[in-house]
Amino acid sequence: MSSAAAGSVADRAEAAGPPAGGSAQRGRRGPDRVGRAVYRFLRSIPTWVLWLMVIVWSVPTGSLFLNSFRHRDDQRASGWWTSFTEGNWTLENYSDVLSSGQQTGGLWQALLNSFAIAIPATVIPIAIAALAAYAFAWIPFRGREWLFIGTVSLLALPNQVALLPLLQMFSGGAHWTLPGTEIVITLFPDFSLAGTATAVWLTHTAFALPFAIFLLHNYISTLPGELFEAARIDGADHFTIFWRIVVPLSVPALAAFAIFQFLWTWNDYLIALTMLGAAGENYPATIKIASMAGEFGLREHLLSAGAFVQAGVPMLVFFFLQRFFVRGLLAGSVKS
C-alpha cells in the first residue's frame, strides 16, 4: 500500500515537470558556458600577440621620448620615425627645461615644489591612517562601528565639490554663527595658507585619509589575534603593540598605499592649481609643464622633454619599490 502511494507521488512529480530551481540552474549554465569559452580563447592567444600589443601600446610613449631629443624645426618638419635616418639628436630641450629662465620653464624649482607637496601628503596620511585603522580593528570603544562607517562614507564625496570650501577655509578660516544669535565660533583660524604648498598637501591628506583608513583597516583586521593577546599578557600597551607588531607586519600594505598616494599627489594638477592660484613660485611640475609652451605655443617642442623629466621620479619610485607593491597587492590572499 505504501509503495503504491509512493509511486503515485512520483508520477505526479514527474508530470508536473522539473523543480523551479532547474530553470535557474540552466540559466546559470549559459553564462558559465560563455565565460569558459572566453577564458579558453584568451588562454589560447599566443605570447607573440601579447608582445605585439605591448609594442603598439608603447608607440606613443616611445615617439614622445624620441621627439624630446629633436630640435624644434625637426619636430615640425617631419615625424618622429624620420629621426632614425636623419639623426641630429640634441640635449638642448632638456637643458632649456631644467634652466631657471621664465621663458623656458625652470623645472628644477618646480620639481622641488612637487617634492614639498608629495612627501608630506604621503607620510602624514599613512601615519594617521595606520593609527586609526588599528584603533578601528583592535580597540573596542563605544560608537566604533558608526564612526568607521562615517569615515568610509567620505569616499563618496567628490573632491571637486570640496575644493572651493577648502580654499575659502585656507584663505579666511572657517567660522560658524549660531542660529538666532550673533555668536561666531571659529572652527578653523585664518593661517593664510592659500597660495602655499601647505594648503596643497593638507588637501591631499584630507582626501586620502578615508581610503587609507579603509585599506589599512582591512589588512590590519586580518592579523592573528593571538599576537595581540600574547602582547597584552606580557604587559604591552596599545602603542607598543602598534609599533612593534602591527607596523612591521603591515609593511606591504603601507608600502602599496605609499606608492599610490605618492603617484597621485605627484601627478596632481587640479588641486595644486586651485590652492596655489597665482603663486607661480610654488607651482609643482605638472602646472609648470602645462604652461611651458608659452602664450602662443612657440615652445611646444619642450613639452616632451618636460613630460619625461616629470615622469622620471614616479618611474624610479615604482621600480625601486615594486617588490613592496606586489606584496601589498597579494597581502591577505594566502592564509599561512
Helices and strands as residue ranges (DSSP letters): H 2-16, H 20-43, H 47-67, H 72-77, G 80-82, H 83-86, H 92-98, H 107-138, H 144-153, G 154-156, H 159-172, E 174-177, E 184-188, H 197-220, H 225-233, H 238-241, I 242-246, H 247-249, H 251-266, H 270-276, G 280-282, H 285-290, G 300-302, H 303-320, H 322-330
